[in-house]
Structures are given as C-alpha cells and as structure tokens.
Amino acid sequence: MDVHKKTCGRDSCVQQISSSLKNTTVEPVNLCVGLKVPGFKETPICIYDPKIDNAISASLAAKGIWEGHLVTVVHKILSREPDMEFMDIGCNVGVYTITVAQRGRKVVAIDANKRNLELLITSLQMGKLTQNVTLLWNALSDKVETMNLRLDLGIAEKNIGGTRVESGGTFSEFGTTVQSVTLDDLIGHFGKHSVFIKIDIEASEWKALMCGKQFFESVHIKYILMEWMHYKNDKLCHGDYIINFLSDRSFLAYDPQNMNRALKIKDRYTWPTDVLWMKTS
C-alpha cells in the first residue's frame, strides 16, 4: 500500500493513502462478505479470516453486521443532518465508514493498522464508494512519535479490533510501526459542515483529546460516539479527563439507546459500554 499523500508539518506527518488499487501494493484480499444495514443496499466488506479475528470479522461473516444497534443510531442522526460529515477514528475494516459513505456523505477514516486500511480500500473499490472517503494511516495520540501496535490479550486472543498502540521502540506484533498524529493536525480535512465523530481506539480516546483543543475550536463537532468500556473501571482518572474536556465544551453524555435523558456524571462507572456525546449549544 503506497502512501498517496504525506502532509508533514514541523512536528508531524499525516499519511493519506490512495484508495486506488492500481496505485497500491495491497496484500491479496481473500474474504469479502455483504454488509447488511437496514434501509441500505447490501455492499461488500472485506474482512479477516474469522479464525484469527473472532470478534468483528466473525460477526460480519455470520450476520453481515457489527454493532448494528449503534450503526442504526448513527444513521438516525445523519438522516436529520443532511450536510453532516463523519470522522471514523479507529475505523478497523470499515463498518461505519462504508455505510456512511453509502449515504453520499464525506468520511475521514483513520486507523493505525495498515492491514485494516488495505481491506477497507478493497471494500470501497468493490462498492464504488472511494469518492466519498479519505483514508489516513496514523495512530491518534497526544504527541507525535513512532508507535508500536500490540494485540490486547486482556480482551481476547483473537480480536484484532483489540489492537492498541504503544510508545517507543521499533517492534510491532503486526510487522510495522506507525506514526502518530494529533487531532489538531487534522483540522485541514474539515470545512464548514458539522461533524459526527465515532472514536474507538482502545483506551486512547483521552490521549486523542489532550491535543485536540484547536480541533474542537475549529471544527463544528455535534456528536461523538465513544467506546466507554475501558473507563468503567478506570483507576487512572482518564475517564474524568474525557468528561471534563467535553463538559467544558458543552457536551452531554447519553446512552445511545436512550437519548431522552443525559447520563449523570456521578454514575460514570456504570455508564453503558458506548456513550453518545451531544453538543448542547
């Protein structure tokens, strides 16, 4: 996979990759299935062998969907926001990216695992959706550095979606290191339209926010769908940092399955596995 465009500032390099197969060195993709989202035409999504990825790929192979209840919430919101764009942070094989691109919406998808993006490129090509999607091969963190990819064995031995990034060194379980960037480095990928962010980067969400102050000032973010699982038993107060950062910017947290009443901060250790933050002003 060739880097199509590398944008380097004084301290960082945002690596935008080509979605054109003829310009890449994509490792062969052997397994693609139909992504089945209610209300949308079935479209291809390329996945890992479920024998090595028993979470996302296994679900897609068996049912044609992953996190269907959350995908439905995203589409309900987008149906009310005709110009809203989408940012998929930790896109994995692209369930959210592909289905939002089907709506004709602009999507910026970022992932630290190059193989995830290779699979997603093939899916977008097969579904004729490349014109709507910008792909970035970077980790998102609180500083710019070279990072390693590690499979989180505490979640599952065969869950590629549980891959984490770690600072330092040159070794990676996935055969490559990755350059990290900050949210502030990505301001130029968005314009005047409002943005829905989905972020799932294995307990690094708080780090992404730490260098996102300018991003939140410059980009009109209205919704953030965030994995909260890692902060339910958080002894390092990273969840508190997220709450303070977003509360200071007029966001309230909701259960994605019950958006009638905001979640109470005092109950944050019992919040659901995924939380929807909504801008209130």
C-alpha positions as CSV (number, residue, x, y, z in Angstrom):
1,M,0.0,0.0,0.0
2,D,1.7,3.2,-1.1
3,V,1.2,6.4,0.8
4,H,-0.6,8.7,-1.6
5,K,-0.1,11.9,0.2
6,K,2.1,12.7,3.2
7,T,1.4,16.1,4.8
8,C,4.3,17.0,7.1
9,G,4.3,19.9,9.4
10,R,7.1,21.0,11.7
11,D,6.4,18.1,14.1
12,S,4.1,15.6,12.4
13,C,3.2,13.7,9.2
14,V,-0.4,12.9,8.3
15,Q,-0.3,10.0,5.9
16,Q,-3.2,9.9,3.5
17,I,-3.3,6.8,1.4
18,S,-4.7,6.2,-2.0
19,S,-7.9,4.3,-2.4
20,S,-7.0,3.4,-6.0
21,L,-6.0,-0.3,-6.1
22,K,-3.8,0.3,-9.2
23,N,-1.6,2.6,-7.1
24,T,-1.2,0.3,-4.1
25,T,0.7,-2.9,-3.3
26,V,-2.2,-4.4,-1.4
27,E,-1.7,-7.8,0.0
28,P,-4.2,-10.3,-1.5
29,V,-7.7,-10.0,0.0
30,N,-9.3,-13.4,0.2
31,L,-12.6,-12.9,2.1
32,C,-15.3,-10.3,1.4
33,V,-18.9,-10.6,2.6
34,G,-22.1,-8.5,2.3
35,L,-22.5,-5.6,4.8
36,K,-26.2,-5.7,5.7
37,V,-27.5,-2.4,7.1
38,P,-31.3,-2.0,7.2
39,G,-32.5,0.5,4.6
40,F,-29.4,0.3,2.5
41,K,-28.4,-1.9,-0.4
42,E,-26.0,-4.7,0.6
43,T,-22.4,-3.7,-0.2
44,P,-19.1,-5.6,0.1
45,I,-16.9,-5.5,3.1
46,C,-13.6,-7.3,3.2
47,I,-12.6,-9.0,6.5
48,Y,-10.0,-11.1,8.2
49,D,-10.4,-14.9,8.5
50,P,-12.7,-15.3,11.5
51,K,-10.2,-17.9,12.8
52,I,-7.8,-15.1,13.5
53,D,-10.4,-12.4,14.3
54,N,-13.3,-13.9,16.3
55,A,-15.0,-10.5,17.0
56,I,-15.7,-8.1,14.2
57,S,-14.8,-10.3,11.3
58,A,-16.6,-13.3,12.8
59,S,-19.7,-11.2,13.3
60,L,-19.6,-9.9,9.8
61,A,-19.1,-13.4,8.3
62,A,-22.0,-14.8,10.3
63,K,-24.5,-11.9,10.3
64,G,-23.3,-9.3,7.9
65,I,-23.1,-6.6,10.5
66,W,-21.2,-5.4,13.6
67,E,-22.6,-3.1,16.3
68,G,-25.8,-2.9,14.3
69,H,-27.6,-1.1,17.1
70,L,-25.0,1.7,17.1
71,V,-24.9,1.9,13.3
72,T,-28.6,2.5,13.4
73,V,-28.2,5.3,15.8
74,V,-25.6,7.0,13.6
75,H,-28.0,6.8,10.6
76,K,-30.9,8.2,12.5
77,I,-28.9,11.2,13.4
78,L,-27.4,11.6,9.9
79,S,-30.9,11.5,8.5
80,R,-31.8,14.6,10.4
81,E,-28.5,16.3,9.5
82,P,-28.3,16.4,5.6
83,D,-24.9,18.1,5.4
84,M,-23.2,16.4,8.3
85,E,-19.8,14.8,7.7
86,F,-18.3,11.8,9.5
87,M,-15.0,11.0,11.1
88,D,-14.2,7.4,11.9
89,I,-11.4,7.2,14.4
90,G,-10.2,3.6,14.7
91,C,-12.1,2.5,11.6
92,N,-11.0,-1.1,11.7
93,V,-12.3,-2.8,8.5
94,G,-14.7,0.0,7.9
95,V,-18.3,-0.9,9.0
96,Y,-19.1,2.7,9.9
97,T,-17.1,4.2,7.1
98,I,-18.7,2.1,4.4
99,T,-22.3,2.5,5.5
100,V,-21.9,6.3,6.0
101,A,-20.3,6.6,2.6
102,Q,-23.3,4.9,1.1
103,R,-25.3,7.9,2.1
104,G,-23.1,10.0,0.0
105,R,-21.5,11.7,3.0
106,K,-17.9,12.7,3.3
107,V,-16.0,10.4,5.6
108,V,-12.5,10.8,7.0
109,A,-11.3,7.4,8.3
110,I,-8.1,6.9,10.4
111,D,-6.5,3.7,11.6
112,A,-3.1,2.7,12.9
113,N,-3.3,-0.8,11.4
114,K,-2.3,-0.7,7.8
115,R,-3.9,-4.0,7.0
116,N,-7.3,-2.7,8.2
117,L,-7.0,0.1,5.6
118,E,-5.9,-2.4,2.8
119,L,-9.1,-4.4,3.5
120,L,-11.2,-1.2,3.5
121,I,-9.6,0.1,0.3
122,T,-10.8,-3.1,-1.4
123,S,-14.3,-2.8,0.0
124,L,-14.6,0.8,-1.2
125,Q,-13.4,-0.2,-4.6
126,M,-15.9,-3.0,-4.9
127,G,-18.7,-0.8,-3.6
128,K,-17.7,2.1,-5.8
129,L,-17.5,4.4,-2.8
130,T,-14.0,5.7,-3.0
131,Q,-15.0,9.2,-4.0
132,N,-16.6,9.9,-0.6
133,V,-13.8,8.7,1.7
134,T,-10.4,10.0,2.8
135,L,-8.1,7.3,4.4
136,L,-5.4,8.2,6.9
137,W,-2.8,5.7,8.1
138,N,-1.8,7.1,11.5
139,A,-2.3,6.5,15.2
140,L,-4.1,9.3,17.0
141,S,-2.4,10.3,20.3
142,D,-1.3,13.2,22.5
143,K,2.0,13.7,20.8
144,V,3.8,12.9,17.6
145,E,6.1,9.8,17.7
146,T,6.7,6.4,16.2
147,M,4.4,3.8,17.8
148,N,4.1,0.1,18.0
149,L,0.9,-2.0,17.5
150,R,0.1,-4.5,20.2
151,L,-2.8,-7.0,20.4
152,D,-4.6,-6.6,23.7
153,L,-4.6,-10.2,25.0
154,G,-6.6,-9.0,28.0
155,I,-9.6,-8.6,25.8
156,A,-9.3,-11.6,23.6
157,E,-6.5,-13.6,22.0
158,K,-8.1,-13.3,18.6
159,N,-9.7,-9.9,18.5
160,I,-7.8,-7.7,16.0
161,G,-10.1,-4.9,17.0
162,G,-8.4,-5.0,20.4
163,T,-5.1,-3.8,19.0
164,R,-3.5,-1.0,21.0
165,V,-0.7,1.4,20.1
166,E,2.2,1.9,22.5
167,S,5.0,4.4,22.6
168,G,8.7,3.8,21.8
169,G,10.8,1.2,20.1
170,T,10.7,-0.3,16.7
171,F,9.0,-3.6,17.2
172,S,5.4,-4.3,16.3
173,E,3.4,-7.6,16.5
174,F,1.9,-6.6,13.2
175,G,5.2,-6.2,11.4
176,T,5.2,-2.4,11.2
177,T,5.3,0.7,13.3
178,V,3.1,3.7,12.7
179,Q,3.4,7.4,13.0
180,S,1.1,9.1,15.5
181,V,-0.5,12.5,14.9
182,T,-2.8,14.7,17.0
183,L,-6.4,15.8,16.4
184,D,-5.1,19.3,15.9
185,D,-3.1,18.0,12.9
186,L,-6.3,17.0,11.1
187,I,-8.2,20.4,11.1
188,G,-7.5,20.9,7.4
189,H,-9.6,17.8,6.5
190,F,-12.8,19.6,7.5
191,G,-14.6,22.7,6.4
192,K,-17.8,24.5,7.4
193,H,-20.1,21.5,7.8
194,S,-20.9,19.9,11.1
195,V,-19.2,16.6,12.0
196,F,-20.2,13.3,13.7
197,I,-17.2,11.5,15.3
198,K,-17.0,7.8,16.1
199,I,-14.0,7.0,18.2
200,D,-12.9,3.6,19.3
201,I,-9.1,3.4,19.9
202,E,-8.8,1.1,22.8
203,A,-8.4,3.3,25.8
204,S,-6.5,6.0,24.0
205,E,-9.5,8.3,23.5
206,W,-8.3,10.6,26.3
207,K,-4.9,11.0,24.7
208,A,-6.6,12.0,21.4
209,L,-8.5,14.7,23.2
210,M,-5.4,16.1,25.0
211,C,-4.1,17.6,21.8
212,G,-7.5,18.4,20.3
213,K,-8.2,21.8,21.7
214,Q,-7.7,23.7,18.4
215,F,-9.6,21.0,16.6
216,F,-12.7,21.5,18.7
217,E,-12.4,25.2,18.3
218,S,-12.1,25.0,14.5
219,V,-14.4,22.1,13.6
220,H,-18.1,22.1,14.2
221,I,-18.5,18.8,16.1
222,K,-22.0,18.0,17.2
223,Y,-21.9,14.3,18.1
224,I,-19.3,11.9,19.4
225,L,-19.9,8.1,19.7
226,M,-17.3,6.8,22.0
227,E,-16.4,3.4,23.4
228,W,-16.6,3.7,27.2
229,M,-15.8,0.1,28.2
230,H,-12.2,0.9,29.2
231,Y,-13.3,3.7,31.5
232,K,-15.9,1.8,33.6
233,N,-13.2,0.6,35.9
234,D,-10.7,3.4,35.3
235,K,-8.3,3.8,38.2
236,L,-6.1,6.4,36.4
237,C,-8.9,9.0,36.0
238,H,-8.6,9.1,32.3
239,G,-12.4,8.9,32.1
240,D,-12.6,12.0,34.3
241,Y,-10.3,13.9,31.8
242,I,-12.7,13.0,29.0
243,I,-15.7,14.1,30.9
244,N,-14.1,17.4,31.9
245,F,-12.8,18.1,28.4
246,L,-16.2,17.5,26.8
247,S,-18.3,19.1,29.5
248,D,-16.2,22.3,29.2
249,R,-17.2,22.3,25.5
250,S,-20.9,21.9,26.2
251,F,-21.3,18.2,25.5
252,L,-23.6,15.9,27.5
253,A,-23.3,12.2,27.6
254,Y,-26.2,9.9,26.7
255,D,-26.9,6.2,26.4
256,P,-27.1,5.7,22.6
257,Q,-30.2,3.5,23.2
258,N,-31.9,6.2,25.3
259,M,-31.3,9.7,24.3
260,N,-34.2,11.3,26.3
261,R,-32.1,12.0,29.4
262,A,-28.4,12.7,29.9
263,L,-26.3,10.4,31.9
264,K,-25.2,11.6,35.3
265,I,-21.5,12.2,35.8
266,K,-21.6,10.8,39.3
267,D,-22.7,7.5,37.8
268,R,-19.9,7.3,35.2
269,Y,-18.6,4.0,36.4
270,T,-21.9,2.4,35.5
271,W,-22.3,4.1,32.1
272,P,-23.0,1.8,29.2
273,T,-20.2,0.3,27.1
274,D,-20.7,3.0,24.5
275,V,-21.6,6.6,25.1
276,L,-23.0,9.2,22.7
277,W,-21.9,12.8,23.5
278,M,-24.1,15.5,22.1
279,K,-23.3,19.2,21.8
280,T,-25.9,21.3,23.7
281,S,-25.1,24.8,22.3
